[in-house]
Amino acid sequence: MVDLGRFFGTVYFIAVAIFFFSFTSIIANYSYGESNIEFIAGPRVAKVAVTLLRVAVLVMIFIGSVANLKAVWDFADLSMGLMALINLVAIVWLSPVAFRILKDYERQLKVGKHPTFDPDDFKKLRYEANRDAWDQ
């Protein structure tokens, strides 16, 4: 019988696990950032913004690897707080639209219909996405 504790309990396993967790987290968050920048900024501005994102990610990786651990955690906490604040603002901003659509959904359920979203019922929406997306 092989004693797996000799490998899985060592610092080598922990180091490899932390490396893969960090690497995949960086790749995923960078991907989220790039796709959001391209969506929000549009093609002309996105090229410059994505380049700035790439530089910022590289700088943060370098600083995160050489900085004091407490400073890195403090910066991560600050970043999470700012992200939560931005999300709360977005929720408050989008809530009137969401509640209007929810009322329509509940109204359709009440009359016994299979609820469907019809963008023509919501002409006052400030932002209209690709109207063909609703048909897919």
N, CA and C atoms as an extended XYZ file, in Angstrom:
408
Properties=species:S:1:pos:R:3:atomname:S:1:resname:S:1:resid:I:1 pbc="F F F"
N         0.843       -1.187        0.000 N   MET     1
C         0.000        0.000        0.000 CA  MET     1
C         0.883        1.243        0.000 C   MET     1
N         0.531        2.200       -0.839 N   VAL     2
C         1.313        3.429       -0.961 CA  VAL     2
C         0.833        4.420        0.083 C   VAL     2
N         1.780        5.039        0.756 N   ASP     3
C         1.450        6.039        1.766 CA  ASP     3
C         1.325        7.408        1.086 C   ASP     3
N         0.086        7.799        0.775 N   LEU     4
C        -0.141        9.068        0.085 CA  LEU     4
C         0.107       10.273        0.982 C   LEU     4
N         0.081       10.070        2.279 N   GLY     5
C         0.315       11.166        3.211 CA  GLY     5
C         1.690       11.779        3.061 C   GLY     5
N         2.650       10.995        2.589 N   ARG     6
C         4.000       11.526        2.410 CA  ARG     6
C         4.040       12.600        1.329 C   ARG     6
N         3.184       12.468        0.316 N   PHE     7
C         3.173       13.484       -0.738 CA  PHE     7
C         2.126       14.564       -0.460 C   PHE     7
N         0.883       14.147       -0.140 N   PHE     8
C        -0.206       15.113       -0.003 CA  PHE     8
C        -0.100       15.958        1.255 C   PHE     8
N         0.695       15.566        2.198 N   GLY     9
C         0.852       16.352        3.410 CA  GLY     9
C         2.077       17.245        3.376 C   GLY     9
N         2.785       17.268        2.278 N   THR    10
C         4.039       18.014        2.224 CA  THR    10
C         3.824       19.432        1.727 C   THR    10
N         4.864       20.222        1.911 N   VAL    11
C         4.826       21.603        1.436 CA  VAL    11
C         4.790       21.657       -0.086 C   VAL    11
N         5.297       20.625       -0.744 N   TYR    12
C         5.290       20.621       -2.212 CA  TYR    12
C         3.863       20.571       -2.755 C   TYR    12
N         3.052       19.714       -2.160 N   PHE    13
C         1.662       19.626       -2.605 CA  PHE    13
C         0.938       20.944       -2.360 C   PHE    13
N         1.142       21.531       -1.181 N   ILE    14
C         0.495       22.805       -0.852 CA  ILE    14
C         0.948       23.890       -1.824 C   ILE    14
N         2.238       23.929       -2.137 N   ALA    15
C         2.759       24.932       -3.070 CA  ALA    15
C         2.151       24.769       -4.460 C   ALA    15
N         2.060       23.535       -4.931 N   VAL    16
C         1.476       23.287       -6.254 CA  VAL    16
C        -0.011       23.647       -6.248 C   VAL    16
N        -0.723       23.295       -5.183 N   ALA    17
C        -2.153       23.607       -5.094 CA  ALA    17
C        -2.382       25.116       -5.090 C   ALA    17
N        -1.590       25.855       -4.320 N   ILE    18
C        -1.724       27.314       -4.278 CA  ILE    18
C        -1.392       27.920       -5.633 C   ILE    18
N        -0.364       27.393       -6.298 N   PHE    19
C        -0.005       27.904       -7.623 CA  PHE    19
C        -1.170       27.752       -8.595 C   PHE    19
N        -1.755       26.544       -8.654 N   PHE    20
C        -2.844       26.325       -9.604 CA  PHE    20
C        -4.084       27.136       -9.249 C   PHE    20
N        -4.383       27.266       -7.953 N   PHE    21
C        -5.521       28.087       -7.540 CA  PHE    21
C        -5.292       29.541       -7.944 C   PHE    21
N        -4.097       30.054       -7.683 N   SER    22
C        -3.783       31.443       -8.030 CA  SER    22
C        -3.816       31.658       -9.534 C   SER    22
N        -3.198       30.756      -10.270 N   PHE    23
C        -3.122       30.886      -11.725 CA  PHE    23
C        -4.515       30.895      -12.351 C   PHE    23
N        -5.352       29.934      -11.962 N   THR    24
C        -6.692       29.872      -12.548 CA  THR    24
C        -7.549       31.060      -12.115 C   THR    24
N        -7.365       31.551      -10.888 N   SER    25
C        -8.114       32.728      -10.438 CA  SER    25
C        -7.725       33.962      -11.236 C   SER    25
N        -6.429       34.136      -11.477 N   ILE    26
C        -5.963       35.286      -12.256 CA  ILE    26
C        -6.503       35.212      -13.682 C   ILE    26
N        -6.409       34.055      -14.298 N   ILE    27
C        -6.892       33.895      -15.675 CA  ILE    27
C        -8.397       34.169      -15.753 C   ILE    27
N        -9.169       33.624      -14.818 N   ALA    28
C       -10.624       33.809      -14.846 CA  ALA    28
C       -10.998       35.273      -14.646 C   ALA    28
N       -10.407       35.920      -13.648 N   ASN    29
C       -10.752       37.313      -13.383 CA  ASN    29
C       -10.296       38.230      -14.507 C   ASN    29
N        -9.157       37.944      -15.114 N   TYR    30
C        -8.720       38.725      -16.269 CA  TYR    30
C        -9.717       38.560      -17.417 C   TYR    30
N       -10.164       37.350      -17.641 N   SER    31
C       -11.126       37.089      -18.714 CA  SER    31
C       -12.432       37.843      -18.475 C   SER    31
N       -12.920       37.833      -17.227 N   TYR    32
C       -14.132       38.587      -16.898 CA  TYR    32
C       -13.919       40.071      -17.185 C   TYR    32
N       -12.784       40.591      -16.742 N   GLY    33
C       -12.499       42.011      -16.937 CA  GLY    33
C       -12.428       42.398      -18.399 C   GLY    33
N       -11.722       41.593      -19.191 N   GLU    34
C       -11.570       41.918      -20.613 CA  GLU    34
C       -12.912       41.875      -21.340 C   GLU    34
N       -13.709       40.849      -21.085 N   SER    35
C       -14.993       40.761      -21.788 CA  SER    35
C       -15.933       41.890      -21.363 C   SER    35
N       -15.891       42.289      -20.092 N   ASN    36
C       -16.729       43.402      -19.645 CA  ASN    36
C       -16.274       44.726      -20.245 C   ASN    36
N       -14.970       44.925      -20.323 N   ILE    37
C       -14.460       46.153      -20.944 CA  ILE    37
C       -14.888       46.218      -22.401 C   ILE    37
N       -14.755       45.118      -23.121 N   GLU    38
C       -15.142       45.105      -24.533 CA  GLU    38
C       -16.639       45.363      -24.699 C   GLU    38
N       -17.449       44.860      -23.776 N   PHE    39
C       -18.896       45.065      -23.867 CA  PHE    39
C       -19.274       46.507      -23.542 C   PHE    39
N       -18.685       47.052      -22.475 N   ILE    40
C       -19.071       48.383      -22.009 CA  ILE    40
C       -18.459       49.490      -22.863 C   ILE    40
N       -17.186       49.355      -23.201 N   ALA    41
C       -16.470       50.455      -23.852 CA  ALA    41
C       -16.700       50.535      -25.348 C   ALA    41
N       -17.015       49.449      -25.980 N   GLY    42
C       -17.138       49.464      -27.435 CA  GLY    42
C       -15.791       49.199      -28.083 C   GLY    42
N       -15.785       48.915      -29.378 N   PRO    43
C       -14.555       48.455      -30.038 CA  PRO    43
C       -13.429       49.486      -30.083 C   PRO    43
N       -13.761       50.766      -30.221 N   ARG    44
C       -12.715       51.776      -30.359 CA  ARG    44
C       -11.956       52.007      -29.054 C   ARG    44
N       -12.683       52.187      -27.984 N   VAL    45
C       -12.071       52.458      -26.683 CA  VAL    45
C       -11.520       51.182      -26.061 C   VAL    45
N       -12.112       50.041      -26.383 N   ALA    46
C       -11.739       48.773      -25.751 CA  ALA    46
C       -10.288       48.404      -26.005 C   ALA    46
N        -9.768       48.736      -27.163 N   LYS    47
C        -8.386       48.362      -27.480 CA  LYS    47
C        -7.413       48.984      -26.478 C   LYS    47
N        -7.580       50.260      -26.197 N   VAL    48
C        -6.715       50.951      -25.236 CA  VAL    48
C        -7.007       50.466      -23.821 C   VAL    48
N        -8.283       50.310      -23.489 N   ALA    49
C        -8.664       49.894      -22.142 CA  ALA    49
C        -8.165       48.490      -21.821 C   ALA    49
N        -8.227       47.583      -22.783 N   VAL    50
C        -7.742       46.218      -22.559 CA  VAL    50
C        -6.229       46.227      -22.369 C   VAL    50
N        -5.527       47.067      -23.112 N   THR    51
C        -4.078       47.183      -22.923 CA  THR    51
C        -3.765       47.687      -21.518 C   THR    51
N        -4.514       48.687      -21.051 N   LEU    52
C        -4.326       49.187      -19.684 CA  LEU    52
C        -4.644       48.101      -18.654 C   LEU    52
N        -5.671       47.301      -18.916 N   LEU    53
C        -5.998       46.191      -18.016 CA  LEU    53
C        -4.845       45.200      -17.952 C   LEU    53
N        -4.274       44.873      -19.096 N   ARG    54
C        -3.161       43.919      -19.122 CA  ARG    54
C        -1.980       44.429      -18.310 C   ARG    54
N        -1.656       45.705      -18.474 N   VAL    55
C        -0.547       46.292      -17.712 CA  VAL    55
C        -0.878       46.275      -16.221 C   VAL    55
N        -2.111       46.646      -15.874 N   ALA    56
C        -2.511       46.665      -14.467 CA  ALA    56
C        -2.444       45.273      -13.847 C   ALA    56
N        -2.871       44.257      -14.579 N   VAL    57
C        -2.824       42.882      -14.060 CA  VAL    57
C        -1.380       42.458      -13.825 C   VAL    57
N        -0.503       42.745      -14.774 N   LEU    58
C         0.910       42.389      -14.597 CA  LEU    58
C         1.520       43.104      -13.401 C   LEU    58
N         1.204       44.384      -13.237 N   VAL    59
C         1.724       45.142      -12.095 CA  VAL    59
C         1.189       44.559      -10.791 C   VAL    59
N        -0.104       44.230      -10.753 N   MET    60
C        -0.685       43.667       -9.528 CA  MET    60
C        -0.103       42.296       -9.201 C   MET    60
N         0.162       41.494      -10.223 N   ILE    61
C         0.780       40.185       -9.979 CA  ILE    61
C         2.169       40.373       -9.381 C   ILE    61
N         2.942       41.290       -9.943 N   PHE    62
C         4.291       41.523       -9.429 CA  PHE    62
C         4.242       42.052       -8.003 C   PHE    62
N         3.438       43.082       -7.768 N   ILE    63
C         3.359       43.662       -6.424 CA  ILE    63
C         2.833       42.629       -5.431 C   ILE    63
N         1.836       41.853       -5.835 N   GLY    64
C         1.285       40.833       -4.944 CA  GLY    64
C         2.276       39.755       -4.571 C   GLY    64
N         3.240       39.508       -5.451 N   SER    65
C         4.217       38.456       -5.156 CA  SER    65
C         5.383       38.941       -4.306 C   SER    65
N         5.630       40.244       -4.270 N   VAL    66
C         6.779       40.740       -3.503 CA  VAL    66
C         6.376       41.573       -2.291 C   VAL    66
N         5.122       41.961       -2.186 N   ALA    67
C         4.683       42.838       -1.099 CA  ALA    67
C         4.454       42.054        0.187 C   ALA    67
N         4.336       42.798        1.250 N   ASN    68
C         4.012       42.275        2.565 CA  ASN    68
C         2.629       41.611        2.499 C   ASN    68
N         2.486       40.445        3.112 N   LEU    69
C         1.232       39.697        3.050 CA  LEU    69
C         0.065       40.496        3.615 C   LEU    69
N         0.283       41.214        4.713 N   LYS    70
C        -0.791       42.022        5.302 CA  LYS    70
C        -1.249       43.102        4.330 C   LYS    70
N        -0.317       43.729        3.636 N   ALA    71
C        -0.680       44.765        2.663 CA  ALA    71
C        -1.489       44.173        1.510 C   ALA    71
N        -1.111       42.984        1.065 N   VAL    72
C        -1.842       42.331       -0.028 CA  VAL    72
C        -3.269       42.009        0.415 C   VAL    72
N        -3.427       41.469        1.624 N   TRP    73
C        -4.769       41.144        2.118 CA  TRP    73
C        -5.592       42.402        2.335 C   TRP    73
N        -4.965       43.462        2.851 N   ASP    74
C        -5.687       44.722        3.045 CA  ASP    74
C        -6.169       45.282        1.708 C   ASP    74
N        -5.323       45.210        0.688 N   PHE    75
C        -5.722       45.681       -0.639 CA  PHE    75
C        -6.846       44.816       -1.208 C   PHE    75
N        -6.759       43.504       -0.985 N   ALA    76
C        -7.819       42.603       -1.459 CA  ALA    76
C        -9.144       42.921       -0.762 C   ALA    76
N        -9.091       43.191        0.554 N   ASP    77
C       -10.307       43.562        1.285 CA  ASP    77
C       -10.901       44.865        0.750 C   ASP    77
N       -10.046       45.842        0.500 N   LEU    78
C       -10.507       47.117       -0.051 CA  LEU    78
C       -11.145       46.915       -1.425 C   LEU    78
N       -10.518       46.101       -2.246 N   SER    79
C       -11.049       45.829       -3.588 CA  SER    79
C       -12.404       45.140       -3.515 C   SER    79
N       -12.555       44.186       -2.606 N   MET    80
C       -13.840       43.496       -2.459 CA  MET    80
C       -14.922       44.462       -1.979 C   MET    80
N       -14.561       45.364       -1.078 N   GLY    81
C       -15.520       46.367       -0.613 CA  GLY    81
C       -15.968       47.289       -1.735 C   GLY    81
N       -15.020       47.735       -2.550 N   LEU    82
C       -15.369       48.589       -3.691 CA  LEU    82
C       -16.239       47.839       -4.695 C   LEU    82
N       -15.917       46.576       -4.924 N   MET    83
C       -16.709       45.770       -5.849 CA  MET    83
C       -18.141       45.611       -5.320 C   MET    83
N       -18.281       45.390       -4.018 N   ALA    84
C       -19.616       45.262       -3.430 CA  ALA    84
C       -20.384       46.574       -3.554 C   ALA    84
N       -19.705       47.692       -3.340 N   LEU    85
C       -20.351       48.998       -3.460 CA  LEU    85
C       -20.842       49.244       -4.888 C   LEU    85
N       -20.015       48.930       -5.865 N   ILE    86
C       -20.409       49.086       -7.270 CA  ILE    86
C       -21.607       48.194       -7.588 C   ILE    86
N       -21.594       46.964       -7.079 N   ASN    87
C       -22.720       46.053       -7.318 CA  ASN    87
C       -24.005       46.556       -6.664 C   ASN    87
N       -23.900       47.137       -5.469 N   LEU    88
C       -25.091       47.674       -4.807 CA  LEU    88
C       -25.679       48.838       -5.596 C   LEU    88
N       -24.820       49.704       -6.117 N   VAL    89
C       -25.291       50.819       -6.946 CA  VAL    89
C       -25.995       50.280       -8.191 C   VAL    89
N       -25.410       49.269       -8.824 N   ALA    90
C       -26.023       48.683      -10.025 CA  ALA    90
C       -27.367       48.038       -9.698 C   ALA    90
N       -27.463       47.377       -8.557 N   ILE    91
C       -28.728       46.745       -8.160 CA  ILE    91
C       -29.808       47.798       -7.953 C   ILE    91
N       -29.463       48.884       -7.256 N   VAL    92
C       -30.435       49.958       -7.030 CA  VAL    92
C       -30.841       50.595       -8.355 C   VAL    92
N       -29.895       50.791       -9.245 N   TRP    93
C       -30.164       51.414      -10.538 CA  TRP    93
C       -31.053       50.533      -11.424 C   TRP    93
N       -30.832       49.219      -11.373 N   LEU    94
C       -31.588       48.298      -12.223 CA  LEU    94
C       -32.887       47.797      -11.593 C   LEU    94
N       -33.080       48.022      -10.296 N   SER    95
C       -34.237       47.439       -9.616 CA  SER    95
C       -35.584       47.898      -10.167 C   SER    95
N       -35.790       49.155      -10.583 N   PRO    96
C       -37.108       49.492      -11.144 CA  PRO    96
C       -37.460       48.643      -12.369 C   PRO    96
N       -36.500       48.423      -13.236 N   VAL    97
C       -36.731       47.599      -14.425 CA  VAL    97
C       -37.016       46.159      -14.013 C   VAL    97
N       -36.221       45.639      -13.090 N   ALA    98
C       -36.398       44.251      -12.650 CA  ALA    98
C       -37.764       44.057      -12.001 C   ALA    98
N       -38.199       45.020      -11.180 N   PHE    99
C       -39.503       44.885      -10.529 CA  PHE    99
C       -40.647       44.986      -11.538 C   PHE    99
N       -40.494       45.833      -12.558 N   ARG   100
C       -41.512       45.932      -13.600 CA  ARG   100
C       -41.651       44.602      -14.348 C   ARG   100
N       -40.521       43.995      -14.667 N   ILE   101
C       -40.542       42.715      -15.383 CA  ILE   101
C       -41.084       41.605      -14.477 C   ILE   101
N       -40.728       41.651      -13.180 N   LEU   102
C       -41.251       40.667      -12.228 CA  LEU   102
C       -42.773       40.763      -12.113 C   LEU   102
N       -43.306       41.989      -12.058 N   LYS   103
C       -44.765       42.155      -11.985 CA  LYS   103
C       -45.448       41.569      -13.215 C   LYS   103
N       -44.849       41.770      -14.387 N   ASP   104
C       -45.411       41.197      -15.615 CA  ASP   104
C       -45.381       39.672      -15.553 C   ASP   104
N       -44.288       39.116      -15.049 N   TYR   105
C       -44.155       37.659      -14.906 CA  TYR   105
C       -45.246       37.118      -13.978 C   TYR   105
N       -45.415       37.770      -12.820 N   GLU   106
C       -46.430       37.317      -11.858 CA  GLU   106
C       -47.841       37.480      -12.425 C   GLU   106
N       -48.086       38.558      -13.191 N   ARG   107
C       -49.391       38.769      -13.823 CA  ARG   107
C       -49.699       37.639      -14.799 C   ARG   107
N       -48.702       37.235      -15.584 N   GLN   108
C       -48.904       36.144      -16.541 CA  GLN   108
C       -49.187       34.828      -15.821 C   GLN   108
N       -48.492       34.594      -14.706 N   LEU   109
C       -48.750       33.374      -13.927 CA  LEU   109
C       -50.173       33.368      -13.374 C   LEU   109
N       -50.624       34.545      -12.902 N   LYS   110
C       -51.948       34.649      -12.294 CA  LYS   110
C       -53.071       34.309      -13.270 C   LYS   110
N       -52.906       34.704      -14.525 N   VAL   111
C       -53.953       34.427      -15.516 CA  VAL   111
C       -53.792       33.052      -16.150 C   VAL   111
N       -52.810       32.274      -15.689 N   GLY   112
C       -52.636       30.910      -16.152 CA  GLY   112
C       -51.838       30.763      -17.432 C   GLY   112
N       -51.135       31.806      -17.828 N   LYS   113
C       -50.317       31.730      -19.039 CA  LYS   113
C       -48.934       31.182      -18.704 C   LYS   113
N       -48.291       30.636      -19.707 N   HIS   114
C       -46.877       30.276      -19.571 CA  HIS   114
C       -46.087       31.580      -19.709 C   HIS   114
N       -45.383       32.017      -18.649 N   PRO   115
C       -44.728       33.328      -18.694 CA  PRO   115
C       -43.660       33.414      -19.788 C   PRO   115
N       -43.776       34.452      -20.587 N   THR   116
C       -42.779       34.743      -21.619 CA  THR   116
C       -42.432       36.217      -21.541 C   THR   116
N       -41.234       36.542      -21.938 N   PHE   117
C       -40.801       37.937      -21.947 CA  PHE   117
C       -40.967       38.492      -23.349 C   PHE   117
N       -41.724       39.562      -23.463 N   ASP   118
C       -41.915       40.240      -24.746 CA  ASP   118
C       -41.343       41.646      -24.614 C   ASP   118
N       -40.215       41.940      -25.274 N   PRO   119
C       -39.605       43.267      -25.127 CA  PRO   119
C       -40.514       44.390      -25.611 C   PRO   119
N       -41.496       44.087      -26.451 N   ASP   120
C       -42.420       45.125      -26.921 CA  ASP   120
C       -43.340       45.615      -25.799 C   ASP   120
N       -43.501       44.819      -24.744 N   ASP   121
C       -44.304       45.243      -23.592 CA  ASP   121
C       -43.558       46.237      -22.707 C   ASP   121
N       -42.277       46.427      -22.950 N   PHE   122
C       -41.446       47.288      -22.105 CA  PHE   122
C       -40.735       48.330      -22.963 C   PHE   122
N       -41.514       49.183      -23.587 N   LYS   123
C       -40.959       50.188      -24.501 CA  LYS   123
C       -40.125       51.230      -23.760 C   LYS   123
N       -40.392       51.414      -22.475 N   LYS   124
C       -39.712       52.470      -21.734 CA  LYS   124
C       -38.356       52.050      -21.167 C   LYS   124
N       -37.911       50.852      -21.480 N   LEU   125
C       -36.589       50.429      -21.018 CA  LEU   125
C       -35.548       51.351      -21.632 C   LEU   125
N       -34.659       51.863      -20.823 N   ARG   126
C       -33.655       52.810      -21.321 CA  ARG   126
C       -32.637       52.128      -22.212 C   ARG   126
N       -32.320       50.884      -21.913 N   TYR   127
C       -31.298       50.181      -22.689 CA  TYR   127
C       -31.951       48.994      -23.356 C   TYR   127
N       -31.836       48.924      -24.636 N   GLU   128
C       -32.398       47.787      -25.351 CA  GLU   128
C       -31.273       46.947      -25.922 C   GLU   128
N       -31.199       45.718      -25.480 N   ALA   129
C       -30.185       44.788      -25.985 CA  ALA   129
C       -30.608       44.309      -27.368 C   ALA   129
N       -29.848       43.448      -27.896 N   ASN   130
C       -30.170       42.855      -29.189 CA  ASN   130
C       -31.541       42.185      -29.086 C   ASN   130
N       -32.501       42.702      -29.804 N   ARG   131
C       -33.874       42.204      -29.685 CA  ARG   131
C       -33.999       40.755      -30.133 C   ARG   131
N       -33.121       40.300      -31.015 N   ASP   132
C       -33.167       38.906      -31.453 CA  ASP   132
C       -32.709       37.947      -30.356 C   ASP   132
N       -32.017       38.453      -29.346 N   ALA   133
C       -31.517       37.593      -28.270 CA  ALA   133
C       -32.665       36.954      -27.503 C   ALA   133
N       -33.822       37.626      -27.442 N   TRP   134
C       -34.950       37.084      -26.687 CA  TRP   134
C       -35.561       35.882      -27.380 C   TRP   134
N       -35.348       35.755      -28.683 N   ASP   135
C       -35.933       34.642      -29.424 CA  ASP   135
C       -35.108       33.367      -29.330 C   ASP   135
N       -33.921       33.433      -28.807 N   GLN   136
C       -33.025       32.275      -28.787 CA  GLN   136
C       -33.274       31.399      -27.589 C   GLN   136
